Amino acid sequence: MRGVFKMTKVRLLRKKEKEKDKLFFEISGVDISYVNTLRRLFMNEVPVLAIEDVEFRKNDSGLYDEIVAHRLGLIPFKTDLKSYNLPSECKCKGKGCGHCQLKMTLKAKGPCTVYASNIKTKDPKVKPIYPKMPVVKLLQGQELVLEATAVLGLGKVHTKWSPCLAYYRELADIHINKQPDNKEGIVENCPKHIFKVKNDKLEVIKDRINECTLCNACVDLSNGRIRVEPRNAYVMTIESWGQLEPKEIVKQAIDTYNKQLDEFADLLAKVK
């Protein structure tokens, strides 16, 4: 089953230093349904840690227990996939042990703002990605004391277990069949600034052609003298929330997909 997509071509695009949590790559030679499958795998099939259960010992804040627990659940934590298992795949069979659960504590007394950094764990590798993410504000004399349990989960179950935002766009080829009359108008109306006028000729800026969104504004304004065609190639963007590096998300997603394909092949083999 893994050989089905052997004609796929993938090209890693240069990543800017300020975009460390992003990964860009170009993929071609595949149907758009496969590209969308990858997108869903990245967001929904890669496990990360998140708080699932909260036991309150004291909560004098102005927020109900349920609201505080919801906010805690949405805090992203750095995840070490080698140290923890999905509860459904753990030897304890989901009953709870040190290999599939991590206990966390939080103690705070007002007046103060409780931040994600106030959460304490025994695992130094697991820490909030955004320490200054606010949880609740405590007034004078108010206290918040709780114990939370974090587990691995998948984005398809709840978005708090999603490791990233993944999206793609289709690339295009632009052909100027004949010079249009309203060259300046086409340059001004292109939302991605892909055209320029040089020596009274309309030209495509090669460095910007991949920014085309196939809006066809240039086609409409040129009365058909410009042709825009999909290239059967796509640029995929992965924006990690910080729990995992983008490269690790891709590797984990592909491993999961290969496992699913192998399981599917085994099921087909059993069909008589």
Beta strands, then each sheet from edge to edge (+ up, - down):
strand 1: 9-12
strand 2: 22-28
strand 3: 48-59
strand 4: 101-109
strand 5: 112-115
strand 6: 120-121
strand 7: 134-138
strand 8: 143-153
strand 9: 164-176
strand 10: 195-198
strand 11: 201-204
strand 12: 226-240
sheet 1: 1+ 2- 12+ 9-
sheet 2: 3+ 8- 4+ 6-
sheet 3: 5+ 7-
sheet 4: 10+ 11-
end
